[in-house]
Amino acid sequence: MTETPHTSEVHVMATPPASGPSAGDLRYPAGSLVLLAGIPGAGKSTLLDRLYGLRGDEREPVRAGDALVIDSRQSRNWWAPYLGPIPQRARIPLVHTTHAVRIARAMWKGHAVVAHTRGTWPHILYGFAWLARRVGNEVHLILLDVEPRLAREGQLSRGRVVTSATFARHCRRWRVLVERARGGSLPPAASVTILDRAAADLLRTIRFDGRPSARRDG
């Protein structure tokens, strides 16, 4: 018997909106994991700062109503006092592992989560989707689809610039991810919302509605 392919609900939002609900208010089931993805410099942390009043110096996830907001900067800041002169490149695996563990721990406890992620790492997405199924919840994606030129400017403004080769690799993988999402064939995600920069600037809230799953301790 042939298995029916999984398709994701896709909303493409530009300015003016192309389709789907208003980008001003995005709603998800209680307990969901909402991953905010984009190439380096796309504006993921900037968007979280605006929506949740983050300062950028937090070291732990931030509670926002019933949800936890988890940015990789929090893990970077937590490790900073202990890593001393270790080069930035050597810190990346430790920081991103800590970030992923924090997301997984929050999901396991039943929290709704809004988290920054590198969308060009598909194995991370599949891992979170597997965990979401285990706890009876869903993964939803918000893809910040900006031009590489704007993303490069974002890297310069934040003072953390990835190498040209690394950035080119991210951009290639990103185009594949976005095209799959537009075609509705991104299996791990229950829904995908694609925002350009202007539509992202109009986003006011991310809400979680409905009945949450049972929380888990430990």
Contacts in CASP RR format, 6 or more apart in sequence:
PFRMAT RR
TARGET T0000
AUTHOR 0000-0000-0000
METHOD contacts of the structure
MODEL  1
MTETPHTSEVHVMATPPASGPSAGDLRYPAGSLVLLAGIPGAGKSTLLDR
LYGLRGDEREPVRAGDALVIDSRQSRNWWAPYLGPIPQRARIPLVHTTHA
VRIARAMWKGHAVVAHTRGTWPHILYGFAWLARRVGNEVHLILLDVEPRL
AREGQLSRGRVVTSATFARHCRRWRVLVERARGGSLPPAASVTILDRAAA
DLLRTIRFDGRPSARRDG
5 185 0 8 1.000
5 187 0 8 1.000
6 185 0 8 1.000
6 187 0 8 1.000
7 183 0 8 1.000
7 184 0 8 1.000
7 185 0 8 1.000
8 141 0 8 1.000
8 181 0 8 1.000
8 184 0 8 1.000
8 185 0 8 1.000
8 186 0 8 1.000
8 187 0 8 1.000
8 189 0 8 1.000
8 190 0 8 1.000
8 191 0 8 1.000
8 192 0 8 1.000
9 190 0 8 1.000
9 191 0 8 1.000
9 192 0 8 1.000
10 181 0 8 1.000
10 182 0 8 1.000
10 183 0 8 1.000
10 184 0 8 1.000
10 191 0 8 1.000
10 192 0 8 1.000
10 193 0 8 1.000
10 194 0 8 1.000
11 19 0 8 1.000
11 20 0 8 1.000
11 21 0 8 1.000
11 191 0 8 1.000
11 192 0 8 1.000
11 193 0 8 1.000
11 194 0 8 1.000
12 18 0 8 1.000
12 19 0 8 1.000
12 20 0 8 1.000
12 182 0 8 1.000
12 194 0 8 1.000
13 19 0 8 1.000
13 20 0 8 1.000
13 23 0 8 1.000
13 193 0 8 1.000
13 194 0 8 1.000
13 195 0 8 1.000
13 196 0 8 1.000
13 199 0 8 1.000
14 196 0 8 1.000
14 198 0 8 1.000
14 199 0 8 1.000
15 196 0 8 1.000
15 198 0 8 1.000
15 199 0 8 1.000
15 202 0 8 1.000
17 23 0 8 1.000
17 199 0 8 1.000
21 27 0 8 1.000
23 193 0 8 1.000
23 195 0 8 1.000
23 199 0 8 1.000
23 200 0 8 1.000
23 202 0 8 1.000
23 203 0 8 1.000
24 202 0 8 1.000
24 203 0 8 1.000
24 204 0 8 1.000
24 205 0 8 1.000
25 204 0 8 1.000
25 205 0 8 1.000
25 207 0 8 1.000
26 34 0 8 1.000
26 142 0 8 1.000
26 193 0 8 1.000
26 203 0 8 1.000
26 205 0 8 1.000
26 206 0 8 1.000
26 207 0 8 1.000
27 206 0 8 1.000
27 207 0 8 1.000
27 208 0 8 1.000
27 209 0 8 1.000
28 34 0 8 1.000
28 112 0 8 1.000
28 138 0 8 1.000
28 140 0 8 1.000
28 191 0 8 1.000
28 206 0 8 1.000
28 207 0 8 1.000
28 208 0 8 1.000
28 209 0 8 1.000
29 137 0 8 1.000
29 138 0 8 1.000
29 208 0 8 1.000
29 209 0 8 1.000
29 210 0 8 1.000
30 66 0 8 1.000
30 112 0 8 1.000
30 208 0 8 1.000
30 209 0 8 1.000
30 210 0 8 1.000
30 211 0 8 1.000
30 212 0 8 1.000
30 213 0 8 1.000
31 66 0 8 1.000
31 110 0 8 1.000
31 111 0 8 1.000
31 112 0 8 1.000
31 113 0 8 1.000
31 137 0 8 1.000
31 208 0 8 1.000
31 212 0 8 1.000
31 213 0 8 1.000
32 112 0 8 1.000
32 113 0 8 1.000
32 132 0 8 1.000
32 137 0 8 1.000
32 138 0 8 1.000
32 139 0 8 1.000
32 140 0 8 1.000
32 190 0 8 1.000
32 208 0 8 1.000
33 103 0 8 1.000
33 107 0 8 1.000
33 112 0 8 1.000
33 113 0 8 1.000
33 115 0 8 1.000
33 128 0 8 1.000
33 132 0 8 1.000
33 137 0 8 1.000
33 138 0 8 1.000
33 139 0 8 1.000
33 140 0 8 1.000
34 112 0 8 1.000
34 113 0 8 1.000
34 114 0 8 1.000
34 115 0 8 1.000
34 140 0 8 1.000
34 141 0 8 1.000
34 142 0 8 1.000
34 206 0 8 1.000
35 115 0 8 1.000
35 117 0 8 1.000
35 119 0 8 1.000
35 125 0 8 1.000
35 128 0 8 1.000
35 139 0 8 1.000
35 140 0 8 1.000
35 141 0 8 1.000
35 142 0 8 1.000
36 44 0 8 1.000
36 47 0 8 1.000
36 48 0 8 1.000
36 114 0 8 1.000
36 115 0 8 1.000
36 116 0 8 1.000
36 117 0 8 1.000
36 142 0 8 1.000
36 144 0 8 1.000
37 44 0 8 1.000
37 117 0 8 1.000
37 118 0 8 1.000
37 119 0 8 1.000
37 141 0 8 1.000
37 142 0 8 1.000
37 143 0 8 1.000
37 144 0 8 1.000
37 177 0 8 1.000
38 44 0 8 1.000
38 118 0 8 1.000
38 119 0 8 1.000
38 120 0 8 1.000
38 143 0 8 1.000
38 144 0 8 1.000
38 145 0 8 1.000
38 146 0 8 1.000
38 174 0 8 1.000
39 120 0 8 1.000
39 146 0 8 1.000
39 148 0 8 1.000
39 151 0 8 1.000
39 167 0 8 1.000
39 170 0 8 1.000
39 171 0 8 1.000
39 174 0 8 1.000
40 118 0 8 1.000
40 151 0 8 1.000
40 155 0 8 1.000
40 160 0 8 1.000
40 162 0 8 1.000
40 167 0 8 1.000
40 170 0 8 1.000
41 146 0 8 1.000
41 151 0 8 1.000
41 152 0 8 1.000
41 154 0 8 1.000
41 155 0 8 1.000
41 158 0 8 1.000
42 144 0 8 1.000
42 145 0 8 1.000
42 146 0 8 1.000
42 150 0 8 1.000
42 151 0 8 1.000
43 144 0 8 1.000
43 146 0 8 1.000
43 151 0 8 1.000
43 154 0 8 1.000
43 200 0 8 1.000
44 71 0 8 1.000
44 116 0 8 1.000
44 117 0 8 1.000
44 144 0 8 1.000
45 54 0 8 1.000
45 56 0 8 1.000
45 71 0 8 1.000
45 72 0 8 1.000
45 73 0 8 1.000
45 116 0 8 1.000
45 158 0 8 1.000
47 144 0 8 1.000
47 200 0 8 1.000
47 203 0 8 1.000
48 54 0 8 1.000
48 69 0 8 1.000
48 71 0 8 1.000
48 114 0 8 1.000
48 116 0 8 1.000
49 55 0 8 1.000
49 56 0 8 1.000
51 114 0 8 1.000
51 203 0 8 1.000
51 204 0 8 1.000
51 205 0 8 1.000
51 206 0 8 1.000
52 62 0 8 1.000
52 64 0 8 1.000
52 69 0 8 1.000
52 114 0 8 1.000
54 62 0 8 1.000
54 69 0 8 1.000
54 71 0 8 1.000
56 71 0 8 1.000
56 73 0 8 1.000
56 77 0 8 1.000
57 77 0 8 1.000
58 71 0 8 1.000
58 73 0 8 1.000
58 74 0 8 1.000
58 77 0 8 1.000
59 74 0 8 1.000
59 77 0 8 1.000
59 78 0 8 1.000
60 74 0 8 1.000
60 78 0 8 1.000
61 68 0 8 1.000
61 69 0 8 1.000
61 70 0 8 1.000
61 74 0 8 1.000
61 102 0 8 1.000
61 106 0 8 1.000
62 68 0 8 1.000
62 69 0 8 1.000
62 70 0 8 1.000
62 74 0 8 1.000
63 69 0 8 1.000
64 114 0 8 1.000
66 111 0 8 1.000
66 112 0 8 1.000
66 208 0 8 1.000
66 212 0 8 1.000
67 111 0 8 1.000
67 112 0 8 1.000
67 113 0 8 1.000
67 114 0 8 1.000
67 206 0 8 1.000
67 208 0 8 1.000
68 106 0 8 1.000
68 111 0 8 1.000
68 112 0 8 1.000
68 113 0 8 1.000
68 114 0 8 1.000
69 113 0 8 1.000
69 114 0 8 1.000
69 115 0 8 1.000
70 99 0 8 1.000
70 102 0 8 1.000
70 103 0 8 1.000
70 106 0 8 1.000
70 113 0 8 1.000
70 114 0 8 1.000
70 115 0 8 1.000
70 116 0 8 1.000
71 115 0 8 1.000
71 116 0 8 1.000
72 95 0 8 1.000
72 96 0 8 1.000
72 99 0 8 1.000
72 116 0 8 1.000
73 116 0 8 1.000
74 99 0 8 1.000
74 102 0 8 1.000
75 95 0 8 1.000
75 96 0 8 1.000
75 98 0 8 1.000
75 99 0 8 1.000
75 102 0 8 1.000
76 91 0 8 1.000
76 95 0 8 1.000
78 98 0 8 1.000
79 91 0 8 1.000
79 94 0 8 1.000
79 95 0 8 1.000
79 98 0 8 1.000
83 91 0 8 1.000
83 94 0 8 1.000
88 160 0 8 1.000
96 118 0 8 1.000
99 115 0 8 1.000
99 116 0 8 1.000
100 124 0 8 1.000
103 113 0 8 1.000
103 115 0 8 1.000
103 128 0 8 1.000
104 128 0 8 1.000
104 131 0 8 1.000
106 113 0 8 1.000
107 113 0 8 1.000
107 128 0 8 1.000
107 131 0 8 1.000
107 132 0 8 1.000
107 135 0 8 1.000
107 137 0 8 1.000
108 131 0 8 1.000
108 135 0 8 1.000
108 216 0 8 1.000
108 218 0 8 1.000
109 215 0 8 1.000
109 216 0 8 1.000
109 217 0 8 1.000
109 218 0 8 1.000
110 135 0 8 1.000
110 137 0 8 1.000
110 212 0 8 1.000
110 213 0 8 1.000
110 214 0 8 1.000
110 215 0 8 1.000
110 216 0 8 1.000
111 215 0 8 1.000
112 208 0 8 1.000
112 212 0 8 1.000
114 206 0 8 1.000
117 124 0 8 1.000
117 125 0 8 1.000
118 124 0 8 1.000
118 170 0 8 1.000
119 125 0 8 1.000
119 143 0 8 1.000
119 173 0 8 1.000
119 174 0 8 1.000
119 177 0 8 1.000
120 169 0 8 1.000
120 170 0 8 1.000
120 173 0 8 1.000
120 174 0 8 1.000
120 177 0 8 1.000
122 177 0 8 1.000
125 139 0 8 1.000
125 141 0 8 1.000
125 188 0 8 1.000
125 189 0 8 1.000
126 188 0 8 1.000
127 188 0 8 1.000
128 139 0 8 1.000
128 188 0 8 1.000
129 139 0 8 1.000
129 187 0 8 1.000
129 188 0 8 1.000
129 189 0 8 1.000
132 138 0 8 1.000
132 139 0 8 1.000
135 213 0 8 1.000
135 216 0 8 1.000
136 213 0 8 1.000
137 213 0 8 1.000
138 190 0 8 1.000
138 191 0 8 1.000
139 188 0 8 1.000
139 189 0 8 1.000
139 190 0 8 1.000
140 189 0 8 1.000
140 190 0 8 1.000
140 191 0 8 1.000
140 192 0 8 1.000
140 193 0 8 1.000
141 181 0 8 1.000
141 186 0 8 1.000
141 189 0 8 1.000
141 191 0 8 1.000
141 192 0 8 1.000
141 193 0 8 1.000
142 192 0 8 1.000
142 193 0 8 1.000
142 195 0 8 1.000
142 206 0 8 1.000
143 177 0 8 1.000
143 178 0 8 1.000
143 181 0 8 1.000
143 192 0 8 1.000
143 193 0 8 1.000
143 194 0 8 1.000
143 195 0 8 1.000
144 195 0 8 1.000
144 197 0 8 1.000
144 200 0 8 1.000
145 174 0 8 1.000
145 178 0 8 1.000
145 194 0 8 1.000
145 195 0 8 1.000
145 196 0 8 1.000
146 196 0 8 1.000
146 197 0 8 1.000
148 167 0 8 1.000
148 171 0 8 1.000
150 197 0 8 1.000
151 167 0 8 1.000
152 161 0 8 1.000
152 167 0 8 1.000
155 161 0 8 1.000
155 162 0 8 1.000
155 167 0 8 1.000
162 170 0 8 1.000
177 186 0 8 1.000
178 194 0 8 1.000
180 186 0 8 1.000
181 189 0 8 1.000
181 192 0 8 1.000
181 194 0 8 1.000
182 194 0 8 1.000
184 192 0 8 1.000
186 192 0 8 1.000
195 203 0 8 1.000
END
